Amino acid sequence: MHAKMKRSSGFTLIELMVVAAIIAILMAIAIPSYRRYVVRANRTDAQRALMDLSARQERAFYSNSKYVDLATLGANSSVAGANYTMSVVASSSSSAYTLTAAAIGTQKTSDKQCQTLTVTNTGAQGSTGTTANDPACWSK
């Protein structure tokens, strides 16, 4: 009886290693890119919340002739979501305010450039982080 050589139809170890290397390269590019996108999206949520609270402050000032705290605005410190803590500082005469969104948790560790975002009653936008008042923190 003559033995026939059969070729197996599986993958070789080298082929599997090449595929694993390609997947590793793609993940090394995709994961940091995705993380940067998430950080920017979270920052945009904080900007939106600041602008909304600013509009509420102006309505409160129009009605009461003074700026008010977050509770009076119908908001709380987590109005921007789980990645920022919101606060408002009104002047003693209640004729000026500064709204602040401070990064917390993973946003704080991932977004060194824009640790806090601020907006005042004059509409001035500011930020703190690796550089103060970085224009990239408020760019679209």
C-alpha positions as CSV (number, residue, x, y, z in Angstrom):
1,M,0.0,0.0,0.0
2,H,1.4,3.3,-1.1
3,A,1.0,6.2,1.4
4,K,-0.2,9.4,-0.1
5,M,1.0,12.6,1.3
6,K,-1.9,14.8,2.3
7,R,-1.5,18.6,2.6
8,S,-3.2,19.9,5.7
9,S,-5.6,22.8,5.1
10,G,-4.8,24.9,8.3
11,F,-2.8,28.0,8.9
12,T,0.9,27.9,9.6
13,L,2.4,29.5,12.7
14,I,4.1,32.2,10.6
15,E,0.8,33.1,8.9
16,L,-0.9,33.5,12.3
17,M,2.0,35.7,13.6
18,V,1.8,38.0,10.6
19,V,-2.0,38.4,11.2
20,A,-1.3,39.1,14.9
21,A,1.3,41.7,14.0
22,I,-1.0,43.5,11.6
23,I,-3.8,43.5,14.2
24,A,-1.3,45.0,16.8
25,I,-0.2,47.7,14.4
26,L,-3.8,48.7,13.6
27,M,-4.7,48.8,17.3
28,A,-1.7,50.9,18.1
29,I,-3.0,53.5,15.7
30,A,-6.8,53.1,16.4
31,I,-6.9,53.2,20.2
32,P,-5.1,56.5,20.8
33,S,-7.0,58.1,18.0
34,Y,-10.3,57.0,19.5
35,R,-9.2,58.2,23.0
36,R,-8.4,61.6,21.6
37,Y,-11.9,61.7,20.0
38,V,-13.5,60.8,23.3
39,V,-11.6,63.5,25.2
40,R,-12.6,66.1,22.6
41,A,-16.3,64.9,22.8
42,N,-16.3,65.2,26.6
43,R,-14.8,68.7,26.4
44,T,-17.5,69.7,23.9
45,D,-20.2,68.5,26.4
46,A,-18.6,70.7,29.1
47,Q,-18.6,73.7,26.6
48,R,-22.2,73.1,25.8
49,A,-23.1,73.0,29.5
50,L,-21.2,76.2,30.2
51,M,-23.0,78.0,27.4
52,D,-26.4,76.7,28.6
53,L,-25.7,77.8,32.1
54,S,-24.5,81.2,30.9
55,A,-27.8,81.7,29.0
56,R,-29.7,80.7,32.2
57,Q,-27.7,83.2,34.2
58,E,-28.5,86.0,31.8
59,R,-32.2,85.1,32.0
60,A,-32.0,85.1,35.8
61,F,-30.3,88.4,35.8
62,Y,-32.9,89.8,33.5
63,S,-35.7,88.6,35.9
64,N,-34.0,89.3,39.3
65,S,-31.3,91.9,38.5
66,K,-28.7,89.5,39.9
67,Y,-26.8,86.4,39.0
68,V,-27.6,83.2,41.0
69,D,-26.1,79.8,42.0
70,L,-26.4,76.5,40.2
71,A,-29.4,75.3,42.3
72,T,-31.4,78.4,41.4
73,L,-30.5,77.8,37.8
74,G,-32.1,74.4,38.0
75,A,-28.7,72.6,37.6
76,N,-26.2,70.8,39.7
77,S,-22.4,70.2,39.6
78,S,-22.8,67.2,37.2
79,V,-24.8,69.0,34.5
80,A,-22.0,68.4,32.1
81,G,-21.9,64.7,32.7
82,A,-19.6,62.4,34.6
83,N,-16.3,63.9,33.3
84,Y,-16.7,67.5,34.6
85,T,-17.7,69.2,37.8
86,M,-19.5,72.5,37.2
87,S,-19.4,75.5,39.6
88,V,-20.5,79.1,39.6
89,V,-18.9,82.0,41.4
90,A,-21.0,85.1,41.6
91,S,-19.6,88.4,42.8
92,S,-20.6,89.7,46.2
93,S,-22.9,92.2,44.5
94,S,-24.2,89.5,42.2
95,S,-23.5,91.6,39.2
96,A,-20.8,89.3,37.7
97,Y,-20.2,85.6,37.6
98,T,-17.7,83.0,36.4
99,L,-18.8,79.5,35.4
100,T,-16.2,76.8,35.7
101,A,-16.1,73.2,34.3
102,A,-13.3,71.2,36.0
103,A,-12.2,67.9,34.5
104,I,-12.4,64.9,36.8
105,G,-11.5,61.2,36.6
106,T,-10.1,59.9,33.3
107,Q,-10.9,63.2,31.6
108,K,-8.5,64.9,34.0
109,T,-5.7,62.5,33.4
110,S,-6.3,62.3,29.6
111,D,-6.8,66.0,28.9
112,K,-3.8,67.8,30.4
113,Q,-4.2,70.6,27.9
114,C,-7.6,71.7,29.1
115,Q,-8.1,70.9,32.8
116,T,-10.7,73.6,33.4
117,L,-12.9,75.7,31.1
118,T,-14.4,79.0,32.2
119,V,-16.9,81.6,30.9
120,T,-17.7,84.9,32.5
121,N,-20.7,87.2,32.4
122,T,-18.9,89.2,29.7
123,G,-18.6,86.1,27.5
124,A,-14.9,85.8,28.0
125,Q,-13.8,82.2,27.6
126,G,-10.8,80.8,29.4
127,S,-9.0,77.6,30.3
128,T,-6.2,76.2,32.4
129,G,-4.1,73.2,31.8
130,T,-0.6,72.8,30.3
131,T,-1.0,76.3,29.0
132,A,-3.4,79.0,30.3
133,N,-6.1,80.1,28.0
134,D,-5.2,77.7,25.2
135,P,-7.3,78.5,22.1
136,A,-7.5,74.8,21.3
137,C,-9.6,74.3,24.4
138,W,-12.5,76.3,22.9
139,S,-12.0,75.6,19.2
140,K,-14.6,73.6,17.4
